[in-house]
Amino acid sequence: MNIFEGPGAGEARLRYGNSDYSVLRPGVFVRCAVTGERIPLDELKYWSVDRQEPCKDIHASLKREQEMNPGHYGG
């Protein structure tokens, strides 16, 4: 059995805080709000507290910020 099999091995549901998150539904990954890619929980580093959504990396996080706040970034 690998990490993506068995009970609790699906997609987690989290509540994102300023410096950490709380697990609402156990799982081993979340999906990036920008790309839809799986992010293993042990690799999750970027999320928006205001929008309560994860991002796979700093590039996806910046892209989402620009989409949500176009006037802030010259768009």
Distance bins in CASP14 RR format, pairs under 12 A and 6 or more apart:
PFRMAT RR
TARGET T0000
AUTHOR 0000-0000-0000
RMODE 2
METHOD distances of the structure
MODEL  1
1 7 0 0 0 0 0 1 0 0 0 0 0
1 8 0 0 0 0 0 1 0 0 0 0 0
1 9 0 0 0 0 1 0 0 0 0 0 0
2 9 0 0 0 0 1 0 0 0 0 0 0
2 28 0 0 0 0 1 0 0 0 0 0 0
2 40 0 0 0 0 0 1 0 0 0 0 0
3 9 1 0 0 1 0 0 0 0 0 0 0
3 10 0 0 0 0 1 0 0 0 0 0 0
3 27 0 0 0 0 1 0 0 0 0 0 0
3 28 1 0 1 0 0 0 0 0 0 0 0
3 29 0 0 0 0 1 0 0 0 0 0 0
3 38 0 0 0 0 0 1 0 0 0 0 0
3 40 1 0 0 1 0 0 0 0 0 0 0
3 41 0 0 0 0 0 1 0 0 0 0 0
3 42 0 0 0 0 1 0 0 0 0 0 0
3 43 0 0 0 0 0 1 0 0 0 0 0
4 10 1 0 0 1 0 0 0 0 0 0 0
4 11 0 0 0 0 0 1 0 0 0 0 0
4 27 0 0 0 0 1 0 0 0 0 0 0
4 28 1 0 0 1 0 0 0 0 0 0 0
4 29 1 0 0 1 0 0 0 0 0 0 0
4 38 0 0 0 0 1 0 0 0 0 0 0
4 40 0 0 0 0 1 0 0 0 0 0 0
5 27 0 0 0 0 0 1 0 0 0 0 0
5 28 0 0 0 0 1 0 0 0 0 0 0
6 26 0 0 0 0 0 1 0 0 0 0 0
6 27 0 0 0 0 0 1 0 0 0 0 0
6 28 0 0 0 0 1 0 0 0 0 0 0
7 26 0 0 0 0 1 0 0 0 0 0 0
7 27 0 0 0 0 1 0 0 0 0 0 0
7 28 0 0 0 0 0 1 0 0 0 0 0
8 23 0 0 0 0 0 1 0 0 0 0 0
8 25 0 0 0 0 1 0 0 0 0 0 0
8 26 1 0 1 0 0 0 0 0 0 0 0
8 27 1 0 1 0 0 0 0 0 0 0 0
8 28 1 0 0 1 0 0 0 0 0 0 0
8 29 0 0 0 0 0 1 0 0 0 0 0
8 41 0 0 0 0 0 1 0 0 0 0 0
9 26 0 0 0 0 1 0 0 0 0 0 0
9 27 1 0 0 1 0 0 0 0 0 0 0
9 28 1 0 1 0 0 0 0 0 0 0 0
9 29 0 0 0 0 1 0 0 0 0 0 0
9 38 0 0 0 0 0 1 0 0 0 0 0
9 40 0 0 0 0 0 1 0 0 0 0 0
9 41 0 0 0 0 0 1 0 0 0 0 0
10 25 0 0 0 0 1 0 0 0 0 0 0
10 26 0 0 0 0 1 0 0 0 0 0 0
10 27 1 0 1 0 0 0 0 0 0 0 0
10 28 1 0 1 0 0 0 0 0 0 0 0
10 29 1 0 0 1 0 0 0 0 0 0 0
10 30 0 0 0 0 1 0 0 0 0 0 0
10 31 0 0 0 0 0 1 0 0 0 0 0
10 38 0 0 0 0 1 0 0 0 0 0 0
10 40 0 0 0 0 0 1 0 0 0 0 0
10 41 0 0 0 0 0 1 0 0 0 0 0
11 23 0 0 0 0 0 1 0 0 0 0 0
11 24 0 0 0 0 0 1 0 0 0 0 0
11 25 0 0 0 0 1 0 0 0 0 0 0
11 26 0 0 0 0 1 0 0 0 0 0 0
11 27 1 0 0 1 0 0 0 0 0 0 0
11 28 0 0 0 0 1 0 0 0 0 0 0
11 29 1 0 1 0 0 0 0 0 0 0 0
11 30 1 0 0 1 0 0 0 0 0 0 0
11 31 1 0 0 1 0 0 0 0 0 0 0
11 32 0 0 0 0 0 1 0 0 0 0 0
11 36 0 0 0 0 0 1 0 0 0 0 0
11 37 0 0 0 0 0 1 0 0 0 0 0
11 38 1 0 0 1 0 0 0 0 0 0 0
11 39 0 0 0 0 0 1 0 0 0 0 0
11 40 0 0 0 0 0 1 0 0 0 0 0
11 41 0 0 0 0 0 1 0 0 0 0 0
11 54 0 0 0 0 0 1 0 0 0 0 0
12 21 0 0 0 0 1 0 0 0 0 0 0
12 22 0 0 0 0 0 1 0 0 0 0 0
12 23 1 0 0 1 0 0 0 0 0 0 0
12 24 1 0 0 1 0 0 0 0 0 0 0
12 25 1 0 0 1 0 0 0 0 0 0 0
12 26 1 0 0 1 0 0 0 0 0 0 0
12 27 1 1 0 0 0 0 0 0 0 0 0
12 28 1 0 0 1 0 0 0 0 0 0 0
12 29 1 0 0 1 0 0 0 0 0 0 0
12 30 1 0 1 0 0 0 0 0 0 0 0
12 31 0 0 0 0 1 0 0 0 0 0 0
12 38 0 0 0 0 0 1 0 0 0 0 0
12 39 0 0 0 0 1 0 0 0 0 0 0
12 40 0 0 0 0 1 0 0 0 0 0 0
12 41 1 0 0 1 0 0 0 0 0 0 0
12 42 0 0 0 0 0 1 0 0 0 0 0
12 44 0 0 0 0 1 0 0 0 0 0 0
12 54 0 0 0 0 1 0 0 0 0 0 0
13 21 0 0 0 0 0 1 0 0 0 0 0
13 22 0 0 0 0 1 0 0 0 0 0 0
13 23 1 0 0 1 0 0 0 0 0 0 0
13 24 1 0 1 0 0 0 0 0 0 0 0
13 25 1 1 0 0 0 0 0 0 0 0 0
13 26 0 0 0 0 1 0 0 0 0 0 0
13 27 0 0 0 0 1 0 0 0 0 0 0
13 29 0 0 0 0 0 1 0 0 0 0 0
13 30 1 0 0 1 0 0 0 0 0 0 0
13 31 0 0 0 0 0 1 0 0 0 0 0
13 41 0 0 0 0 0 1 0 0 0 0 0
13 52 0 0 0 0 0 1 0 0 0 0 0
13 53 0 0 0 0 0 1 0 0 0 0 0
13 54 0 0 0 0 0 1 0 0 0 0 0
14 20 0 0 0 0 1 0 0 0 0 0 0
14 21 1 0 1 0 0 0 0 0 0 0 0
14 22 1 0 0 1 0 0 0 0 0 0 0
14 23 1 0 0 1 0 0 0 0 0 0 0
14 24 1 0 0 1 0 0 0 0 0 0 0
14 25 0 0 0 0 1 0 0 0 0 0 0
14 26 0 0 0 0 0 1 0 0 0 0 0
14 27 0 0 0 0 1 0 0 0 0 0 0
14 28 0 0 0 0 0 1 0 0 0 0 0
14 29 0 0 0 0 0 1 0 0 0 0 0
14 30 1 0 0 1 0 0 0 0 0 0 0
14 31 0 0 0 0 0 1 0 0 0 0 0
14 33 0 0 0 0 0 1 0 0 0 0 0
14 39 0 0 0 0 0 1 0 0 0 0 0
14 41 0 0 0 0 1 0 0 0 0 0 0
14 44 0 0 0 0 1 0 0 0 0 0 0
14 47 1 0 0 1 0 0 0 0 0 0 0
14 48 0 0 0 0 0 1 0 0 0 0 0
14 49 0 0 0 0 0 1 0 0 0 0 0
14 52 0 0 0 0 1 0 0 0 0 0 0
14 53 0 0 0 0 1 0 0 0 0 0 0
14 54 1 0 0 1 0 0 0 0 0 0 0
15 21 1 0 0 1 0 0 0 0 0 0 0
15 22 1 0 1 0 0 0 0 0 0 0 0
15 23 0 0 0 0 1 0 0 0 0 0 0
15 24 1 0 1 0 0 0 0 0 0 0 0
15 25 0 0 0 0 0 1 0 0 0 0 0
15 30 0 0 0 0 0 1 0 0 0 0 0
15 47 0 0 0 0 0 1 0 0 0 0 0
15 49 0 0 0 0 1 0 0 0 0 0 0
15 52 1 0 0 1 0 0 0 0 0 0 0
15 53 0 0 0 0 0 1 0 0 0 0 0
15 54 0 0 0 0 0 1 0 0 0 0 0
16 22 0 0 0 0 1 0 0 0 0 0 0
16 23 0 0 0 0 0 1 0 0 0 0 0
16 24 0 0 0 0 0 1 0 0 0 0 0
16 30 0 0 0 0 1 0 0 0 0 0 0
16 33 0 0 0 0 0 1 0 0 0 0 0
16 44 0 0 0 0 1 0 0 0 0 0 0
16 45 0 0 0 0 0 1 0 0 0 0 0
16 46 0 0 0 0 1 0 0 0 0 0 0
16 47 1 0 1 0 0 0 0 0 0 0 0
16 48 1 0 0 1 0 0 0 0 0 0 0
16 49 1 0 1 0 0 0 0 0 0 0 0
16 50 0 0 0 0 1 0 0 0 0 0 0
16 51 0 0 0 0 1 0 0 0 0 0 0
16 52 1 0 1 0 0 0 0 0 0 0 0
16 53 1 0 0 1 0 0 0 0 0 0 0
16 54 1 0 0 1 0 0 0 0 0 0 0
16 55 0 0 0 0 0 1 0 0 0 0 0
17 47 1 0 0 1 0 0 0 0 0 0 0
17 48 0 0 0 0 1 0 0 0 0 0 0
17 49 1 0 1 0 0 0 0 0 0 0 0
17 50 0 0 0 0 0 1 0 0 0 0 0
17 51 0 0 0 0 0 1 0 0 0 0 0
17 52 0 0 0 0 1 0 0 0 0 0 0
17 53 0 0 0 0 0 1 0 0 0 0 0
17 54 0 0 0 0 0 1 0 0 0 0 0
18 47 0 0 0 0 0 1 0 0 0 0 0
18 48 0 0 0 0 0 1 0 0 0 0 0
18 49 1 0 1 0 0 0 0 0 0 0 0
18 50 0 0 0 0 0 1 0 0 0 0 0
19 45 0 0 0 0 0 1 0 0 0 0 0
19 47 0 0 0 0 0 1 0 0 0 0 0
19 49 0 0 0 0 1 0 0 0 0 0 0
20 41 0 0 0 0 0 1 0 0 0 0 0
20 44 0 0 0 0 0 1 0 0 0 0 0
20 45 0 0 0 0 0 1 0 0 0 0 0
20 47 0 0 0 0 1 0 0 0 0 0 0
20 49 0 0 0 0 0 1 0 0 0 0 0
21 30 0 0 0 0 1 0 0 0 0 0 0
21 39 0 0 0 0 0 1 0 0 0 0 0
21 41 0 0 0 0 1 0 0 0 0 0 0
21 44 1 0 0 1 0 0 0 0 0 0 0
21 45 0 0 0 0 0 1 0 0 0 0 0
21 46 0 0 0 0 0 1 0 0 0 0 0
21 47 1 0 0 1 0 0 0 0 0 0 0
21 48 0 0 0 0 0 1 0 0 0 0 0
21 49 0 0 0 0 1 0 0 0 0 0 0
21 52 0 0 0 0 1 0 0 0 0 0 0
21 53 0 0 0 0 0 1 0 0 0 0 0
21 54 0 0 0 0 1 0 0 0 0 0 0
22 47 0 0 0 0 0 1 0 0 0 0 0
22 49 0 0 0 0 0 1 0 0 0 0 0
22 52 0 0 0 0 0 1 0 0 0 0 0
23 30 0 0 0 0 0 1 0 0 0 0 0
23 41 0 0 0 0 1 0 0 0 0 0 0
23 44 0 0 0 0 0 1 0 0 0 0 0
24 30 0 0 0 0 0 1 0 0 0 0 0
24 52 0 0 0 0 0 1 0 0 0 0 0
25 41 0 0 0 0 0 1 0 0 0 0 0
26 41 0 0 0 0 1 0 0 0 0 0 0
27 38 0 0 0 0 0 1 0 0 0 0 0
27 39 0 0 0 0 0 1 0 0 0 0 0
27 40 0 0 0 0 1 0 0 0 0 0 0
27 41 1 0 0 1 0 0 0 0 0 0 0
27 42 0 0 0 0 0 1 0 0 0 0 0
27 44 0 0 0 0 0 1 0 0 0 0 0
28 38 0 0 0 0 1 0 0 0 0 0 0
28 39 0 0 0 0 0 1 0 0 0 0 0
28 40 1 0 0 1 0 0 0 0 0 0 0
28 41 1 0 0 1 0 0 0 0 0 0 0
28 42 0 0 0 0 1 0 0 0 0 0 0
28 43 0 0 0 0 0 1 0 0 0 0 0
28 44 0 0 0 0 0 1 0 0 0 0 0
29 36 0 0 0 0 0 1 0 0 0 0 0
29 37 0 0 0 0 1 0 0 0 0 0 0
29 38 1 0 1 0 0 0 0 0 0 0 0
29 39 1 0 1 0 0 0 0 0 0 0 0
29 40 1 0 1 0 0 0 0 0 0 0 0
29 41 1 0 0 1 0 0 0 0 0 0 0
29 42 0 0 0 0 1 0 0 0 0 0 0
29 43 0 0 0 0 1 0 0 0 0 0 0
29 44 0 0 0 0 1 0 0 0 0 0 0
29 54 0 0 0 0 1 0 0 0 0 0 0
29 56 0 0 0 0 0 1 0 0 0 0 0
30 36 0 0 0 0 1 0 0 0 0 0 0
30 37 0 0 0 0 1 0 0 0 0 0 0
30 38 1 0 0 1 0 0 0 0 0 0 0
30 39 1 0 1 0 0 0 0 0 0 0 0
30 40 0 0 0 0 1 0 0 0 0 0 0
30 41 1 0 0 1 0 0 0 0 0 0 0
30 42 0 0 0 0 0 1 0 0 0 0 0
30 43 0 0 0 0 0 1 0 0 0 0 0
30 44 1 0 0 1 0 0 0 0 0 0 0
30 45 0 0 0 0 0 1 0 0 0 0 0
30 46 0 0 0 0 0 1 0 0 0 0 0
30 47 0 0 0 0 1 0 0 0 0 0 0
30 52 0 0 0 0 0 1 0 0 0 0 0
30 53 0 0 0 0 1 0 0 0 0 0 0
30 54 1 0 1 0 0 0 0 0 0 0 0
30 55 0 0 0 0 1 0 0 0 0 0 0
30 56 0 0 0 0 1 0 0 0 0 0 0
31 37 1 0 0 1 0 0 0 0 0 0 0
31 38 1 0 0 1 0 0 0 0 0 0 0
31 39 1 0 0 1 0 0 0 0 0 0 0
31 40 0 0 0 0 0 1 0 0 0 0 0
31 41 0 0 0 0 0 1 0 0 0 0 0
31 44 0 0 0 0 0 1 0 0 0 0 0
31 47 0 0 0 0 0 1 0 0 0 0 0
31 53 0 0 0 0 1 0 0 0 0 0 0
31 54 1 0 0 1 0 0 0 0 0 0 0
31 55 0 0 0 0 0 1 0 0 0 0 0
31 56 0 0 0 0 1 0 0 0 0 0 0
31 60 0 0 0 0 0 1 0 0 0 0 0
32 38 1 0 0 1 0 0 0 0 0 0 0
32 39 1 0 1 0 0 0 0 0 0 0 0
32 40 0 0 0 0 0 1 0 0 0 0 0
32 43 0 0 0 0 0 1 0 0 0 0 0
32 44 0 0 0 0 1 0 0 0 0 0 0
32 45 0 0 0 0 0 1 0 0 0 0 0
32 46 0 0 0 0 1 0 0 0 0 0 0
32 47 0 0 0 0 1 0 0 0 0 0 0
32 48 0 0 0 0 0 1 0 0 0 0 0
32 53 0 0 0 0 1 0 0 0 0 0 0
32 54 1 0 0 1 0 0 0 0 0 0 0
32 55 1 0 1 0 0 0 0 0 0 0 0
32 56 1 0 1 0 0 0 0 0 0 0 0
32 57 0 0 0 0 1 0 0 0 0 0 0
32 59 0 0 0 0 0 1 0 0 0 0 0
32 60 1 0 1 0 0 0 0 0 0 0 0
32 61 0 0 0 0 1 0 0 0 0 0 0
32 63 0 0 0 0 0 1 0 0 0 0 0
32 64 0 0 0 0 1 0 0 0 0 0 0
33 39 0 0 0 0 1 0 0 0 0 0 0
33 44 0 0 0 0 0 1 0 0 0 0 0
33 46 0 0 0 0 1 0 0 0 0 0 0
33 47 0 0 0 0 1 0 0 0 0 0 0
33 48 1 0 0 1 0 0 0 0 0 0 0
33 51 1 0 0 1 0 0 0 0 0 0 0
33 52 0 0 0 0 1 0 0 0 0 0 0
33 53 1 1 0 0 0 0 0 0 0 0 0
33 54 1 0 0 1 0 0 0 0 0 0 0
33 55 1 0 0 1 0 0 0 0 0 0 0
33 56 0 0 0 0 1 0 0 0 0 0 0
33 60 1 0 0 1 0 0 0 0 0 0 0
33 61 0 0 0 0 1 0 0 0 0 0 0
33 63 0 0 0 0 1 0 0 0 0 0 0
33 64 1 0 0 1 0 0 0 0 0 0 0
33 65 0 0 0 0 0 1 0 0 0 0 0
33 67 0 0 0 0 0 1 0 0 0 0 0
33 68 0 0 0 0 0 1 0 0 0 0 0
34 46 0 0 0 0 1 0 0 0 0 0 0
34 47 0 0 0 0 0 1 0 0 0 0 0
34 48 0 0 0 0 0 1 0 0 0 0 0
34 51 0 0 0 0 0 1 0 0 0 0 0
34 53 0 0 0 0 1 0 0 0 0 0 0
34 54 0 0 0 0 1 0 0 0 0 0 0
34 55 1 0 1 0 0 0 0 0 0 0 0
34 56 1 0 0 1 0 0 0 0 0 0 0
34 57 0 0 0 0 1 0 0 0 0 0 0
34 58 0 0 0 0 0 1 0 0 0 0 0
34 59 0 0 0 0 1 0 0 0 0 0 0
34 60 1 0 1 0 0 0 0 0 0 0 0
34 61 1 0 0 1 0 0 0 0 0 0 0
34 62 0 0 0 0 1 0 0 0 0 0 0
34 63 1 0 1 0 0 0 0 0 0 0 0
34 64 1 0 1 0 0 0 0 0 0 0 0
34 65 0 0 0 0 0 1 0 0 0 0 0
34 66 0 0 0 0 0 1 0 0 0 0 0
34 67 0 0 0 0 1 0 0 0 0 0 0
34 68 0 0 0 0 0 1 0 0 0 0 0
35 46 0 0 0 0 0 1 0 0 0 0 0
35 53 0 0 0 0 0 1 0 0 0 0 0
35 54 0 0 0 0 0 1 0 0 0 0 0
35 55 0 0 0 0 1 0 0 0 0 0 0
35 56 1 0 1 0 0 0 0 0 0 0 0
35 57 0 0 0 0 1 0 0 0 0 0 0
35 59 0 0 0 0 1 0 0 0 0 0 0
35 60 1 0 1 0 0 0 0 0 0 0 0
35 61 0 0 0 0 0 1 0 0 0 0 0
35 63 0 0 0 0 1 0 0 0 0 0 0
35 64 0 0 0 0 1 0 0 0 0 0 0
36 53 0 0 0 0 0 1 0 0 0 0 0
36 54 0 0 0 0 1 0 0 0 0 0 0
36 55 0 0 0 0 1 0 0 0 0 0 0
36 56 0 0 0 0 1 0 0 0 0 0 0
36 60 0 0 0 0 1 0 0 0 0 0 0
36 64 0 0 0 0 0 1 0 0 0 0 0
37 43 0 0 0 0 0 1 0 0 0 0 0
37 44 0 0 0 0 0 1 0 0 0 0 0
37 54 0 0 0 0 0 1 0 0 0 0 0
37 55 0 0 0 0 1 0 0 0 0 0 0
37 56 1 0 1 0 0 0 0 0 0 0 0
37 57 0 0 0 0 1 0 0 0 0 0 0
37 60 0 0 0 0 1 0 0 0 0 0 0
38 44 0 0 0 0 0 1 0 0 0 0 0
38 54 0 0 0 0 0 1 0 0 0 0 0
38 56 0 0 0 0 1 0 0 0 0 0 0
39 45 0 0 0 0 1 0 0 0 0 0 0
39 46 0 0 0 0 1 0 0 0 0 0 0
39 47 0 0 0 0 1 0 0 0 0 0 0
39 53 0 0 0 0 0 1 0 0 0 0 0
39 54 1 0 1 0 0 0 0 0 0 0 0
39 55 0 0 0 0 1 0 0 0 0 0 0
39 56 1 0 1 0 0 0 0 0 0 0 0
39 57 0 0 0 0 1 0 0 0 0 0 0
39 60 0 0 0 0 1 0 0 0 0 0 0
39 61 0 0 0 0 0 1 0 0 0 0 0
40 54 0 0 0 0 0 1 0 0 0 0 0
40 56 0 0 0 0 0 1 0 0 0 0 0
41 47 0 0 0 0 0 1 0 0 0 0 0
41 54 0 0 0 0 1 0 0 0 0 0 0
43 54 0 0 0 0 0 1 0 0 0 0 0
43 55 0 0 0 0 0 1 0 0 0 0 0
43 56 0 0 0 0 1 0 0 0 0 0 0
43 57 0 0 0 0 1 0 0 0 0 0 0
44 53 0 0 0 0 0 1 0 0 0 0 0
44 54 1 0 1 0 0 0 0 0 0 0 0
44 55 0 0 0 0 1 0 0 0 0 0 0
44 56 0 0 0 0 1 0 0 0 0 0 0
44 57 0 0 0 0 0 1 0 0 0 0 0
44 60 0 0 0 0 0 1 0 0 0 0 0
44 61 0 0 0 0 0 1 0 0 0 0 0
45 54 0 0 0 0 1 0 0 0 0 0 0
45 55 0 0 0 0 1 0 0 0 0 0 0
45 56 0 0 0 0 1 0 0 0 0 0 0
45 57 1 0 0 1 0 0 0 0 0 0 0
45 58 0 0 0 0 1 0 0 0 0 0 0
45 60 0 0 0 0 0 1 0 0 0 0 0
45 61 0 0 0 0 1 0 0 0 0 0 0
46 53 0 0 0 0 1 0 0 0 0 0 0
46 54 1 0 0 1 0 0 0 0 0 0 0
46 55 1 0 1 0 0 0 0 0 0 0 0
46 56 1 0 0 1 0 0 0 0 0 0 0
46 57 1 0 0 1 0 0 0 0 0 0 0
46 58 1 0 0 1 0 0 0 0 0 0 0
46 59 0 0 0 0 1 0 0 0 0 0 0
46 60 1 0 0 1 0 0 0 0 0 0 0
46 61 1 0 1 0 0 0 0 0 0 0 0
46 62 0 0 0 0 1 0 0 0 0 0 0
46 63 0 0 0 0 0 1 0 0 0 0 0
46 64 0 0 0 0 1 0 0 0 0 0 0
46 65 0 0 0 0 0 1 0 0 0 0 0
47 53 1 0 0 1 0 0 0 0 0 0 0
47 54 1 0 1 0 0 0 0 0 0 0 0
47 55 1 0 0 1 0 0 0 0 0 0 0
47 56 0 0 0 0 0 1 0 0 0 0 0
47 57 0 0 0 0 0 1 0 0 0 0 0
47 58 0 0 0 0 0 1 0 0 0 0 0
47 60 0 0 0 0 0 1 0 0 0 0 0
47 61 1 0 0 1 0 0 0 0 0 0 0
47 64 0 0 0 0 0 1 0 0 0 0 0
47 65 0 0 0 0 0 1 0 0 0 0 0
48 54 0 0 0 0 1 0 0 0 0 0 0
48 55 1 0 0 1 0 0 0 0 0 0 0
48 60 0 0 0 0 0 1 0 0 0 0 0
48 61 1 0 0 1 0 0 0 0 0 0 0
48 62 0 0 0 0 0 1 0 0 0 0 0
48 63 0 0 0 0 0 1 0 0 0 0 0
48 64 1 0 0 1 0 0 0 0 0 0 0
48 65 1 0 0 1 0 0 0 0 0 0 0
48 67 0 0 0 0 0 1 0 0 0 0 0
48 68 0 0 0 0 1 0 0 0 0 0 0
48 69 0 0 0 0 0 1 0 0 0 0 0
49 61 0 0 0 0 0 1 0 0 0 0 0
50 64 0 0 0 0 0 1 0 0 0 0 0
50 65 0 0 0 0 0 1 0 0 0 0 0
50 68 0 0 0 0 1 0 0 0 0 0 0
50 69 0 0 0 0 0 1 0 0 0 0 0
51 61 0 0 0 0 0 1 0 0 0 0 0
51 64 1 0 0 1 0 0 0 0 0 0 0
51 65 0 0 0 0 1 0 0 0 0 0 0
51 67 0 0 0 0 0 1 0 0 0 0 0
51 68 1 0 0 1 0 0 0 0 0 0 0
51 69 0 0 0 0 0 1 0 0 0 0 0
53 60 0 0 0 0 0 1 0 0 0 0 0
53 61 0 0 0 0 1 0 0 0 0 0 0
53 64 1 0 0 1 0 0 0 0 0 0 0
53 65 0 0 0 0 0 1 0 0 0 0 0
53 67 0 0 0 0 0 1 0 0 0 0 0
53 68 0 0 0 0 0 1 0 0 0 0 0
54 60 0 0 0 0 1 0 0 0 0 0 0
54 61 0 0 0 0 1 0 0 0 0 0 0
54 64 0 0 0 0 0 1 0 0 0 0 0
55 61 1 0 1 0 0 0 0 0 0 0 0
55 62 0 0 0 0 1 0 0 0 0 0 0
55 63 0 0 0 0 1 0 0 0 0 0 0
55 64 1 0 0 1 0 0 0 0 0 0 0
55 65 0 0 0 0 1 0 0 0 0 0 0
55 67 0 0 0 0 0 1 0 0 0 0 0
55 68 0 0 0 0 0 1 0 0 0 0 0
56 62 0 0 0 0 0 1 0 0 0 0 0
56 63 0 0 0 0 0 1 0 0 0 0 0
56 64 0 0 0 0 0 1 0 0 0 0 0
57 63 0 0 0 0 1 0 0 0 0 0 0
57 64 0 0 0 0 0 1 0 0 0 0 0
58 64 0 0 0 0 0 1 0 0 0 0 0
58 65 0 0 0 0 0 1 0 0 0 0 0
59 65 0 0 0 0 0 1 0 0 0 0 0
59 66 0 0 0 0 0 1 0 0 0 0 0
60 66 0 0 0 0 0 1 0 0 0 0 0
60 67 0 0 0 0 0 1 0 0 0 0 0
61 67 0 0 0 0 0 1 0 0 0 0 0
61 68 0 0 0 0 0 1 0 0 0 0 0
62 68 0 0 0 0 0 1 0 0 0 0 0
62 69 0 0 0 0 0 1 0 0 0 0 0
62 72 0 0 0 0 0 1 0 0 0 0 0
62 73 0 0 0 0 1 0 0 0 0 0 0
63 69 0 0 0 0 0 1 0 0 0 0 0
63 70 0 0 0 0 0 1 0 0 0 0 0
63 73 0 0 0 0 0 1 0 0 0 0 0
64 70 0 0 0 0 0 1 0 0 0 0 0
64 73 0 0 0 0 0 1 0 0 0 0 0
65 71 0 0 0 0 0 1 0 0 0 0 0
65 72 1 0 0 1 0 0 0 0 0 0 0
65 73 1 0 0 1 0 0 0 0 0 0 0
65 75 0 0 0 0 0 1 0 0 0 0 0
66 72 1 0 0 1 0 0 0 0 0 0 0
66 73 1 0 1 0 0 0 0 0 0 0 0
66 74 0 0 0 0 1 0 0 0 0 0 0
66 75 1 0 0 1 0 0 0 0 0 0 0
67 73 0 0 0 0 1 0 0 0 0 0 0
67 75 0 0 0 0 0 1 0 0 0 0 0
68 75 0 0 0 0 0 1 0 0 0 0 0
69 75 0 0 0 0 1 0 0 0 0 0 0
END
